[in-house]
Amino acid sequence: MKSAKNTVRLGLFLGCLVIAVSIFRMGAVPYVTREKRWSIGIYTGPSPFKLHAPRTVVNPVLSARDVSDVPAKFVADPFMIRKDSTWYMFFEVLNANSGRGEIGFATSSDARHWRYGRIVLAEPFHLSYPYVFAFENQYYMIPESGETRSVRLYKSEDLPGRWVLAATLLTGSAFVDSSVVRYAEKWFLFTETGPYINDTLGLYYADTLAGPWQEHPKSPIVTNAPHTSRPAGRVLTANGKLVRFAQDDSPSYGTQVFAFEITDLTTATYQEHPVSELPILSPGGDGWNGKGMHHLDAQMVDENEWIACVDGAQRDWALRFYSWR
């Protein structure tokens, strides 16, 4: 009996020794945490403020399991664009090997049922929030690249792939989730300038897309407001009204989405008010979006129908490492 106990103790000691040596070599301590795992769904409704999951769609329409060319932890931040009879959706794919976001795409004939394509844009830094749009028969993308402390504009040489850097619009800050809109013959750019806290919304403007860009005299237009600052999708025109969406990042990241009508926008003035006191998107039950929703890109199909790609989160256990090096 004593010999057996000694063997167990020796085994435990050797096991602890191996773990200690591994921690020392890695310079990191392992720990278990719970984190949000995002996937993508489709909502429809009579307006971008009244959206729901249609009965003809099984959500999520895209998840990490659909990504076939890289090991993916999740997919998020979807944006759609239509060319001829094909819908293209671009979104972040978090690469499990590198820990960085890359931009993937999927295609659809009806914007309801999607087929994953491949990664079309990867850089040696994190990418997400691929804000894709068309202007003068050309397709552009502004992915989030806050790690580079810049806002980068990419141009497609052959949609959906071959994205090349066309211009750097802003530098000098960790701009997050930059969202552009052309309005009254000017370009305006909304961007989160208080990352990590997500409580400050900056506004910039330019005469041309490539710039030069100037900070708006009213910028920042939102301060000390983690509930309503960080952009949550495309700035759009609905019923003649200009609307921006904001993700609620308090008490935790990516909780729900609010909408704001922009009532005054010039190069000198800015005013907005909430479309509703209630969120436009919020978590639903225990399913694919049970722990958060933080993004939508709504597109008008006809006068009485809008379709939107959205994302939602579940919370799963994950192994993380705290590094002291």
C-alpha positions in Angstrom: 0.0 0.0 0.0 2.8 2.4 1.0 4.6 1.6 -2.3 1.5 2.4 -4.3 1.0 5.7 -2.5 4.7 6.6 -3.2 4.2 5.8 -6.8 1.2 8.0 -7.1 3.0 10.8 -5.3 6.0 10.4 -7.6 3.7 10.5 -10.6 2.0 13.7 -9.4 5.4 15.3 -8.7 6.7 14.4 -12.2 3.5 15.7 -13.8 3.7 19.0 -11.9 7.4 19.2 -12.8 6.6 18.8 -16.5 3.9 21.4 -16.4 6.2 23.8 -14.5 9.0 23.4 -17.1 6.6 23.8 -20.0 5.2 27.0 -18.4 8.8 28.3 -18.0 9.8 27.5 -21.6 6.6 29.0 -23.0 6.7 32.1 -20.8 2.9 31.7 -20.3 0.5 30.3 -17.7 -2.4 28.3 -19.1 -5.9 29.2 -17.8 -9.5 28.2 -18.7 -12.0 30.9 -19.6 -15.3 31.3 -21.4 -15.4 33.3 -24.6 -17.9 34.3 -27.3 -17.9 32.2 -30.5 -19.6 34.1 -33.3 -21.5 32.8 -36.3 -23.6 34.5 -39.0 -27.3 34.5 -39.7 -29.9 36.0 -42.0 -32.8 38.2 -40.9 -35.6 39.8 -42.9 -38.3 42.3 -42.3 -40.3 45.3 -43.5 -37.5 47.7 -42.5 -33.9 47.6 -41.1 -35.5 48.4 -37.7 -37.9 45.4 -37.7 -35.9 42.3 -38.5 -36.4 38.7 -37.5 -35.3 35.2 -38.5 -37.4 34.0 -41.4 -38.9 30.5 -41.2 -37.3 29.7 -44.6 -33.8 30.1 -43.2 -31.9 27.8 -40.8 -29.6 30.0 -38.8 -26.7 30.2 -38.5 -26.1 30.2 -42.2 -22.3 30.3 -41.8 -20.2 29.1 -38.9 -16.5 28.1 -38.2 -17.4 24.6 -39.4 -18.1 25.9 -42.9 -14.6 27.3 -43.3 -12.6 24.8 -45.3 -9.2 26.4 -46.1 -8.0 27.5 -42.7 -8.7 26.3 -39.1 -11.4 28.8 -37.9 -12.4 29.7 -34.4 -15.4 31.8 -35.5 -16.9 33.9 -38.3 -18.3 37.4 -37.7 -18.8 41.0 -39.0 -20.6 40.1 -42.3 -21.2 42.6 -45.1 -23.1 41.8 -48.3 -22.9 43.2 -51.9 -24.8 42.1 -55.0 -23.3 41.9 -58.5 -25.6 40.8 -61.3 -27.5 37.8 -59.9 -25.0 36.8 -57.3 -24.8 37.9 -53.7 -21.4 38.1 -52.1 -20.8 38.1 -48.3 -17.5 39.1 -46.8 -16.7 38.5 -43.1 -14.0 38.0 -40.6 -12.6 34.5 -40.2 -10.5 34.1 -37.0 -7.6 31.8 -37.9 -7.1 29.5 -34.9 -3.4 28.9 -35.8 -2.3 32.6 -36.1 -4.9 34.1 -33.8 -5.5 36.8 -36.4 -8.6 37.7 -38.3 -8.7 37.1 -42.1 -11.3 38.0 -44.6 -13.3 35.2 -46.2 -16.3 35.2 -48.5 -19.4 33.2 -49.4 -21.9 33.3 -52.3 -25.6 33.0 -52.7 -28.3 33.3 -55.4 -31.0 34.4 -52.9 -29.1 36.0 -50.0 -30.7 33.3 -47.7 -28.6 30.1 -48.4 -24.9 30.5 -48.6 -21.8 28.6 -49.8 -18.4 29.3 -48.3 -15.7 30.2 -50.8 -12.2 30.9 -49.4 -10.0 33.5 -47.7 -9.5 36.4 -50.0 -7.5 38.8 -47.9 -4.9 38.0 -45.2 -2.2 40.3 -43.8 0.5 39.9 -41.2 -1.8 41.8 -38.9 -5.4 41.3 -37.7 -8.3 42.1 -40.1 -12.0 42.1 -39.4 -15.2 44.2 -40.2 -14.8 44.1 -44.1 -16.9 47.1 -45.0 -17.4 46.4 -48.7 -19.2 48.9 -51.0 -19.4 49.9 -54.7 -18.7 53.3 -56.1 -18.5 54.3 -59.8 -18.6 50.6 -61.0 -15.7 49.7 -58.7 -15.8 47.6 -55.5 -13.9 48.7 -52.4 -13.4 47.3 -48.9 -12.3 49.0 -45.7 -11.4 46.2 -43.2 -10.7 47.0 -39.6 -6.9 47.1 -39.3 -6.5 49.0 -36.0 -3.4 47.0 -35.2 -1.6 49.1 -37.9 -3.0 52.3 -36.4 -4.5 53.2 -39.8 -7.6 53.0 -42.0 -6.8 51.1 -45.2 -8.8 51.2 -48.4 -8.6 48.1 -50.6 -9.9 47.8 -54.2 -11.1 44.6 -55.9 -9.4 43.8 -59.2 -11.6 40.8 -59.7 -14.6 40.4 -57.4 -14.7 38.5 -55.0 -11.0 38.1 -54.9 -7.7 39.9 -55.7 -8.0 42.8 -53.2 -5.1 45.3 -53.4 -4.3 48.2 -51.2 -5.5 51.4 -52.9 -4.9 54.1 -50.3 -4.3 54.7 -46.6 -7.1 57.1 -45.5 -6.1 57.8 -41.9 -3.1 57.1 -39.7 -2.0 57.7 -36.1 -4.6 55.9 -34.0 -6.1 52.5 -33.5 -9.2 53.2 -35.6 -11.7 50.4 -35.2 -14.7 49.3 -37.4 -14.5 52.3 -39.8 -17.7 52.9 -41.7 -18.0 55.2 -44.7 -21.0 56.8 -46.5 -21.3 59.2 -49.4 -23.7 62.0 -48.5 -24.4 65.4 -50.0 -21.4 65.1 -52.4 -19.0 64.4 -49.6 -17.6 61.3 -48.0 -18.0 60.8 -44.2 -16.2 58.2 -42.1 -17.4 57.0 -38.7 -14.8 55.1 -36.6 -14.2 54.0 -33.0 -11.3 55.9 -31.6 -11.4 54.5 -28.1 -10.7 50.8 -28.6 -10.8 48.4 -25.6 -13.2 50.7 -23.9 -15.2 51.3 -27.0 -16.7 54.6 -25.8 -15.6 57.2 -28.4 -16.9 57.7 -31.9 -14.8 59.8 -34.3 -16.1 61.4 -37.5 -14.0 62.4 -40.6 -14.8 63.8 -44.0 -13.3 64.2 -47.5 -14.2 65.4 -50.9 -12.9 62.2 -52.6 -12.7 58.6 -51.3 -8.9 58.5 -51.4 -8.8 61.8 -49.4 -7.2 63.8 -47.9 -9.5 63.2 -44.9 -10.1 65.7 -42.2 -11.5 65.3 -38.7 -14.9 66.8 -38.3 -15.1 69.9 -36.1 -17.7 68.1 -33.9 -15.6 65.0 -33.6 -15.7 63.0 -31.4 -19.5 62.9 -31.8 -20.0 60.3 -29.1 -17.9 60.2 -25.9 -18.0 58.1 -22.7 -20.7 55.9 -24.1 -19.8 52.2 -24.5 -23.5 51.4 -25.1 -23.7 53.5 -28.3 -20.3 54.3 -29.7 -18.6 51.5 -31.7 -20.0 51.0 -35.3 -22.2 47.9 -35.8 -22.5 47.7 -39.6 -23.2 49.7 -42.7 -24.4 53.3 -42.6 -27.4 53.4 -44.8 -30.3 55.4 -46.1 -33.8 54.1 -45.1 -37.0 55.9 -46.1 -34.9 59.0 -46.9 -33.2 58.9 -43.5 -29.5 58.4 -42.9 -29.0 55.8 -40.2 -26.0 54.5 -38.3 -25.9 51.4 -36.1 -23.9 51.0 -32.8 -23.0 48.0 -30.8 -23.6 47.9 -27.1 -20.3 47.0 -25.4 -21.3 47.3 -21.8 -21.2 45.4 -19.5 -19.6 43.0 -22.0 -18.5 43.2 -25.7 -21.1 42.7 -28.4 -24.3 42.6 -26.4 -26.9 44.1 -28.7 -27.3 46.8 -31.5 -28.9 50.2 -31.4 -29.9 52.5 -34.4 -29.5 56.2 -34.7 -31.1 58.6 -37.2 -28.6 61.2 -38.4 -30.7 64.4 -38.6 -27.9 66.9 -39.5 -24.7 66.1 -41.3 -22.4 68.6 -43.0 -18.7 69.3 -42.8 -19.5 71.7 -39.9 -22.5 70.2 -38.1 -23.7 66.9 -36.7 -26.8 65.8 -34.9 -28.5 62.4 -34.3 -31.2 60.8 -32.2 -32.1 57.2 -31.3 -34.5 55.5 -33.7 -35.8 53.6 -30.6 -35.0 53.3 -27.0 -35.0 49.5 -27.5 -32.2 47.6 -29.4 -32.7 46.7 -33.0 -30.9 43.4 -32.4 -30.6 41.5 -29.2 -29.7 38.0 -28.0 -32.2 35.2 -28.5 -32.6 32.3 -26.1 -29.9 29.7 -25.8 -29.2 29.2 -29.5 -26.6 30.4 -31.9 -27.1 34.0 -30.9 -28.0 33.5 -27.2 -25.0 35.4 -25.8 -24.8 38.5 -28.0 -25.5 40.2 -31.3 -23.2 43.1 -32.5 -23.5 43.6 -36.2 -25.9 43.9 -39.2 -25.7 44.9 -42.8 -29.2 45.5 -44.1 -30.1 45.7 -47.8 -33.4 46.8 -49.3 -34.9 44.1 -51.6 -38.0 46.1 -52.4 -40.2 48.8 -50.8 -41.6 46.3 -48.2 -38.7 43.9 -47.7 -35.2 44.2 -46.2 -32.7 41.4 -45.8 -29.8 41.6 -43.4 -26.8 39.5 -42.6 -26.2 39.6 -38.8 -24.0 37.8 -36.3 -24.6 36.2 -33.0 -22.6 34.5 -30.3 -22.6 31.5 -28.0 -20.3 31.2 -25.0 -17.8 28.3 -25.0 -15.0 27.1 -22.8 -11.5 27.9 -24.1 -7.9 27.4 -23.0 -5.9 30.6 -22.9 -2.3 31.5 -22.0 -1.2 34.5 -19.9 2.3 35.6 -21.0 4.7 37.5 -18.9 7.3 38.0 -21.6 
